[in-house]
């Protein structure tokens, strides 16, 4: 499939390109699908992503939330944590949990990045052990987020992704023609 190349998007009007009955894929997850549709329909364009997450959690009946965040977004995690903690039991875990050494893991060492590796699998384990019903990702690195998603057992949503160059707004590369026209080449690597 190459849906990104389709100009008409007939699927939006009930004319699918793939004629398969997908309902069985949601067995046991009907409530989540229903609540997601409710939040979209009732609050479309009226509330921000953080408010959507909170409303989704309320409607799902979740009380225990997890926050997996990058140490580089500690200030933002504090703000988000303070907001969520007013209503939910919040458990948070920073990416450097467990203190894995970059050297022992065979990772590149750069003085400005520090000696400790990110540990997304441990972040997932900690939040699962806390019994979190919904986990929120805040700014994990590319690849580390993939490992976190692979290891976490709880449902996951993303509040923000990391983009150091664009102020954690990666869509700027899509929306801004000046950034977009420079995309596609191989980036120049920094020397160690």
Residue frames relative to the residue before (quaternion, step in Angstrom):
aa qw qx qy qz dx dy dz
X 1.0000 0.0000 0.0000 0.0000 0.00 0.00 0.00
X 0.0635 -0.7697 0.6345 0.0299 3.53 -1.17 0.65
X 0.0517 -0.8574 0.5121 0.0025 3.54 0.71 1.14
X 0.6038 0.5766 -0.3689 0.4084 3.59 1.08 -0.59
X 0.6762 0.4787 -0.2892 0.4795 3.59 1.22 -0.39
X 0.5635 0.6086 -0.3805 0.4089 3.60 1.24 -0.20
X 0.2959 -0.7816 0.5284 0.1491 3.57 -0.67 1.13
X 0.7250 0.4874 -0.2483 0.4184 3.60 0.96 -0.81
X 0.1079 -0.8293 0.5321 0.1320 3.59 1.08 -0.74
X 0.0130 0.8408 -0.5405 0.0269 3.65 0.66 1.05
X 0.5324 0.6369 -0.4045 0.3837 3.60 1.18 -0.40
X 0.5787 0.5956 -0.3739 0.4130 3.61 1.14 -0.55
X 0.7544 0.3577 -0.1839 0.5188 3.58 1.18 -0.56
X 0.6671 -0.5468 0.2930 0.4123 3.56 1.18 0.53
X 0.5978 0.5280 -0.3725 0.4744 3.59 1.21 0.40
X 0.0640 -0.8628 0.5008 0.0259 3.57 0.40 1.19
X 0.4776 -0.6400 0.5268 0.2911 3.54 -1.21 0.66
X 0.7241 0.3096 -0.1876 0.5871 3.55 1.18 -0.64
X 0.1657 -0.8177 0.5483 0.0580 3.56 -0.37 1.24
X 0.3508 0.6990 -0.5409 0.3094 3.55 0.37 1.27
X 0.4315 -0.6684 0.5369 0.2807 3.54 -1.17 0.62
X 0.1914 -0.8311 0.5185 0.0617 3.57 -0.35 1.28
X 0.4355 0.7439 -0.4460 0.2408 3.59 1.19 -0.28
X 0.6427 0.5422 -0.3406 0.4206 3.60 0.96 -0.75
X 0.5610 0.6104 -0.3863 0.4043 3.60 1.18 -0.40
X 0.7278 0.4370 -0.2214 0.4799 3.58 1.21 -0.53
X 0.3002 0.7638 -0.5200 0.2370 3.58 1.21 0.31
X 0.8070 0.1926 -0.1856 0.5266 3.55 -0.75 1.10
X 0.7289 0.3744 -0.2252 0.5271 3.59 1.27 -0.15
X 0.2900 0.7975 -0.4886 0.2028 3.56 1.25 0.31
X 0.6367 0.5435 -0.3375 0.4304 3.58 0.97 -0.83
X 0.6607 0.5120 -0.3142 0.4501 3.58 0.90 -0.91
X 0.6512 0.5075 -0.3088 0.4722 3.56 0.96 -0.85
X 0.6535 0.5152 -0.2998 0.4664 3.58 0.99 -0.88
X 0.6837 0.4839 -0.2913 0.4620 3.59 0.84 -0.97
X 0.6223 0.5317 -0.3440 0.4600 3.60 0.97 -0.75
X 0.6616 0.4975 -0.2990 0.4746 3.58 0.98 -0.86
X 0.6318 0.5335 -0.3296 0.4556 3.60 1.03 -0.77
X 0.6683 0.5005 -0.3049 0.4581 3.58 0.84 -0.98
X 0.6414 0.5149 -0.3246 0.4670 3.58 0.97 -0.82
X 0.7189 0.4700 -0.2602 0.4411 3.57 0.77 -1.05
X 0.7324 0.4592 -0.2454 0.4388 3.58 0.88 -0.91
X 0.8134 0.2564 -0.0945 0.5135 3.58 1.08 -0.71
X 0.2264 0.8264 -0.4914 0.1558 3.59 1.29 0.33
X 0.8587 0.0300 -0.0638 0.5076 3.56 -0.63 1.17
X 0.6220 0.5770 -0.3294 0.4143 3.60 1.27 0.04
X 0.7806 0.2120 -0.1219 0.5753 3.58 1.16 -0.54
X 0.5125 -0.6474 0.4734 0.3067 3.56 -1.20 0.57
X 0.7364 -0.4304 0.2943 0.4311 3.55 -1.33 0.25
X 0.6608 0.5009 -0.3269 0.4533 3.63 0.85 -0.85
X 0.6516 0.4946 -0.3135 0.4821 3.59 0.99 -0.77
X 0.6121 0.5406 -0.3461 0.4618 3.60 1.04 -0.72
X 0.6453 0.5186 -0.3190 0.4614 3.57 0.93 -0.89
X 0.6708 0.4961 -0.3001 0.4624 3.56 0.91 -0.90
X 0.6634 0.4942 -0.3075 0.4702 3.59 0.93 -0.85
X 0.6163 0.5347 -0.3342 0.4717 3.58 1.04 -0.78
X 0.6665 0.5031 -0.3000 0.4611 3.59 0.89 -0.95
X 0.6283 0.5342 -0.3323 0.4577 3.60 0.97 -0.83
X 0.7237 0.4604 -0.2476 0.4506 3.54 0.75 -1.09
X 0.6497 0.4824 -0.3149 0.4961 3.59 1.18 -0.47
X 0.4526 -0.6949 0.4428 0.3409 3.58 1.24 -0.32
X 0.3713 0.7312 -0.4895 0.2964 3.58 1.21 0.42
X 0.1592 -0.7783 0.6023 0.0788 3.55 -1.03 0.84
X 0.7525 0.3369 -0.1866 0.5342 3.60 1.07 -0.74
X 0.0345 -0.8005 0.5981 -0.0175 3.54 -0.61 1.17
X 0.2398 -0.7482 0.6008 0.1476 3.53 -1.22 0.59
X 0.1419 -0.7665 0.6214 0.0788 3.54 -1.17 0.65
X 0.0794 -0.7773 0.6240 0.0050 3.56 -0.55 1.23
X 0.0784 0.8386 -0.5294 0.1020 3.57 -0.43 1.18
X 0.5149 -0.6072 0.5158 0.3165 3.49 -1.37 0.40
X 0.5610 -0.6131 0.4407 0.3394 3.56 -1.02 0.80
X 0.6184 0.5597 -0.3332 0.4398 3.59 1.15 -0.58
X 0.7196 0.3481 -0.2297 0.5552 3.57 1.26 -0.26
X 0.1751 0.8250 -0.5155 0.1517 3.58 1.10 0.72
X 0.6384 0.5200 -0.3374 0.4564 3.60 0.96 -0.80
X 0.6673 0.4911 -0.2926 0.4775 3.57 0.95 -0.92
X 0.6316 0.5311 -0.3290 0.4591 3.60 1.03 -0.78
X 0.6153 0.5417 -0.3415 0.4597 3.60 1.06 -0.70
X 0.6608 0.4953 -0.3059 0.4737 3.60 0.92 -0.91
X 0.6731 0.4875 -0.2921 0.4732 3.59 0.84 -1.00
X 0.6554 0.5267 -0.3060 0.4465 3.58 0.94 -0.90
X 0.6481 0.5157 -0.3172 0.4620 3.57 0.98 -0.83
X 0.6534 0.5098 -0.3091 0.4666 3.59 1.00 -0.83
X 0.7092 0.4670 -0.2690 0.4544 3.59 0.77 -1.02
X 0.6496 0.5556 -0.3130 0.4138 3.59 1.03 -0.81
X 0.5455 0.6166 -0.4026 0.4002 3.59 1.19 -0.31
X 0.8041 0.2676 -0.1096 0.5194 3.55 1.13 -0.65
X 0.7841 0.2821 -0.1217 0.5393 3.57 1.10 -0.71
X 0.4664 -0.5848 0.5601 0.3561 3.53 -1.32 0.29
X 0.0817 -0.8391 0.5376 -0.0120 3.56 -0.39 1.26
X 0.0786 -0.7435 0.6632 0.0363 3.51 -1.10 0.89
X 0.0524 -0.8159 0.5758 0.0003 3.56 -0.78 1.00
X 0.0468 -0.7915 0.6092 0.0120 3.52 -1.18 0.62
X 0.3821 -0.7345 0.5348 0.1690 3.51 -0.89 1.13
X 0.6327 -0.5893 0.3632 0.3471 3.58 -1.13 0.65
X 0.6840 0.4949 -0.2902 0.4506 3.62 1.14 -0.50
X 0.2977 0.7825 -0.4975 0.2270 3.58 1.29 0.20
X 0.7851 0.3296 -0.2463 0.4630 3.56 -1.02 0.80
X 0.3158 -0.8195 0.4445 0.1762 3.58 1.26 -0.21
X 0.1874 0.7891 -0.5612 0.1651 3.60 0.92 0.80
X 0.3541 -0.7418 0.5293 0.2101 3.57 -0.82 0.98
X 0.5043 -0.6536 0.4723 0.3090 3.58 -0.94 0.88
X 0.6349 0.5461 -0.3337 0.4328 3.57 0.97 -0.82
X 0.6917 0.4685 -0.2837 0.4708 3.60 0.88 -0.93
X 0.6788 0.4661 -0.2831 0.4917 3.60 1.20 -0.49
X 0.4710 -0.6950 0.4276 0.3351 3.59 1.27 -0.16
X 0.4119 0.7139 -0.4631 0.3259 3.58 1.22 0.51
X 0.5954 -0.5588 0.4231 0.3927 3.59 -1.15 0.49
X 0.2706 -0.7634 0.5667 0.1509 3.57 -1.00 0.82
X 0.0535 0.7517 -0.6543 0.0628 3.52 -0.97 0.99
X 0.5420 -0.6679 0.4030 0.3127 3.54 -0.71 1.11
X 0.7148 0.4757 -0.2689 0.4364 3.61 0.81 -0.98
X 0.6729 0.4843 -0.3064 0.4677 3.61 1.20 -0.24
X 0.4814 -0.6890 0.4221 0.3397 3.57 1.24 -0.21
X 0.5887 -0.6418 0.3939 0.2940 3.57 -1.26 0.44
X 0.6658 0.5271 -0.2948 0.4381 3.60 1.24 -0.31
X 0.3866 -0.7330 0.5236 0.1978 3.53 -0.94 1.01
X 0.5246 -0.5645 0.5185 0.3706 3.53 -1.27 0.39
X 0.1651 -0.8034 0.5712 0.0325 3.55 -1.10 0.73
X 0.0482 -0.8669 0.4956 0.0256 3.60 0.61 1.13
X 0.6149 0.5386 -0.3652 0.4456 3.61 1.04 -0.60
X 0.6561 0.4881 -0.3095 0.4853 3.59 1.05 -0.74
X 0.5809 0.5580 -0.3768 0.4573 3.60 1.06 -0.67
X 0.6669 0.5029 -0.2942 0.4645 3.56 0.91 -0.96
X 0.6635 0.5102 -0.3156 0.4471 3.58 0.88 -0.90
X 0.6450 0.5263 -0.3255 0.4483 3.59 0.91 -0.90
X 0.7066 0.4573 -0.2755 0.4644 3.61 0.82 -0.95
X 0.6194 0.5175 -0.3447 0.4793 3.59 1.08 -0.63
X 0.6569 0.5095 -0.3138 0.4587 3.60 0.97 -0.82
X 0.6392 0.5126 -0.3165 0.4780 3.59 1.17 -0.53
X 0.4588 -0.7097 0.4275 0.3211 3.59 1.28 -0.23
X 0.2401 0.7925 -0.5272 0.1905 3.58 1.12 0.58
X 0.3505 -0.7502 0.5328 0.1744 3.53 -0.98 0.93
X 0.7681 0.0673 -0.0284 0.6361 3.55 1.21 -0.61
X 0.1410 -0.7925 0.5908 0.0556 3.54 -0.86 0.99
X 0.2232 -0.7684 0.5931 0.0890 3.52 -1.01 0.95
X 0.2352 -0.7656 0.5860 0.1227 3.56 -0.85 1.02
X 0.0479 -0.7914 0.6091 -0.0211 3.53 -0.90 1.04
X 0.8917 -0.1515 0.0461 0.4240 3.52 -0.37 1.34
X 0.2803 0.7413 -0.5645 0.2310 3.61 0.93 0.70
X 0.5866 -0.5967 0.4248 0.3454 3.57 -1.13 0.68
X 0.5991 -0.5217 0.4551 0.4023 3.56 -1.27 0.42
X 0.7459 0.3087 -0.2750 0.5221 3.57 -0.83 0.97
X 0.6742 0.4313 -0.2850 0.5275 3.58 0.90 -0.89
X 0.6297 0.5161 -0.3389 0.4715 3.58 1.03 -0.72
X 0.6330 0.5348 -0.3310 0.4514 3.59 1.00 -0.80
X 0.6591 0.4906 -0.3053 0.4814 3.57 0.98 -0.82
X 0.6205 0.5328 -0.3428 0.4621 3.59 1.00 -0.76
X 0.6660 0.4997 -0.3029 0.4636 3.60 0.85 -0.97
X 0.6525 0.5235 -0.3161 0.4475 3.58 1.01 -0.78
X 0.7547 0.4241 -0.2159 0.4517 3.60 0.96 -0.84
X 0.6299 0.5592 -0.3557 0.4049 3.62 1.01 -0.64
X 0.3308 -0.7425 0.5497 0.1927 3.57 -1.01 0.80
X 0.6261 0.5439 -0.3340 0.4479 3.60 1.10 -0.65
X 0.6076 -0.5069 0.4465 0.4177 3.55 -1.31 0.21
X 0.1734 -0.7981 0.5746 0.0535 3.56 -1.09 0.78
X 0.0128 0.7430 -0.6683 -0.0334 3.51 -1.25 0.62
X 0.3601 -0.7351 0.5375 0.2027 3.55 -1.19 0.51
X 0.2862 -0.7462 0.5795 0.1598 3.55 -0.87 1.00
X 0.7938 -0.1078 0.1106 0.5882 3.57 0.88 -0.94
X 0.2591 -0.7342 0.6035 0.1721 3.51 -1.22 0.59
X 0.5251 -0.6439 0.4604 0.3127 3.53 -1.20 0.54
X 0.1498 0.7199 -0.6717 0.0902 3.50 -1.12 0.85
X 0.2586 -0.8210 0.4920 0.1304 3.54 0.06 1.32
X 0.6718 0.5150 -0.2968 0.4420 3.58 1.01 -0.79
X 0.8019 0.2985 -0.1229 0.5027 3.58 0.93 -0.90
X 0.5853 -0.6260 0.3711 0.3577 3.58 1.09 0.63
X 0.6225 -0.5704 0.3135 0.4346 3.58 1.07 0.82
X 0.5668 0.5259 -0.4006 0.4916 3.54 1.11 0.79
X 0.0868 -0.8573 0.5045 0.0549 3.61 0.46 1.14
X 0.5842 0.5895 -0.3802 0.4082 3.60 1.15 -0.41
X 0.4799 0.6525 -0.4455 0.3815 3.60 1.22 -0.20
X 0.6215 0.5446 -0.3385 0.4501 3.59 1.10 -0.65
X 0.6672 0.4686 -0.2896 0.5014 3.58 1.18 -0.51
X 0.7332 0.4559 -0.2344 0.4469 3.57 0.90 -0.96
X 0.7404 0.4076 -0.2236 0.4854 3.59 1.01 -0.78
X 0.4096 -0.7438 0.4746 0.2319 3.58 -0.51 1.17
X 0.6354 0.5482 -0.3399 0.4244 3.63 1.04 -0.65
X 0.6601 0.4483 -0.2944 0.5259 3.56 1.11 -0.62
X 0.6537 0.5624 -0.3043 0.4046 3.56 0.88 -1.03
X 0.6930 0.4908 -0.3032 0.4322 3.61 0.86 -0.85
X 0.6612 0.4828 -0.3129 0.4814 3.61 1.24 -0.20
X 0.5227 0.6544 -0.4020 0.3702 3.58 1.28 -0.08
X 0.6649 0.5568 -0.3730 0.3297 3.53 -1.27 0.36
X 0.6707 0.4723 -0.3169 0.4762 3.60 1.06 -0.51
X 0.5773 -0.5595 0.4482 0.3908 3.54 -1.25 0.22
X 0.4249 -0.7140 0.4873 0.2685 3.59 -0.80 0.93
X 0.5016 -0.6283 0.5018 0.3191 3.54 -1.20 0.55
X 0.3626 -0.7457 0.5231 0.1969 3.55 -0.78 1.07
X 0.4367 -0.6539 0.5494 0.2827 3.54 -1.15 0.66
X 0.4420 -0.6697 0.5212 0.2905 3.55 -1.12 0.59
X 0.4950 -0.6553 0.4853 0.2999 3.53 -1.19 0.61
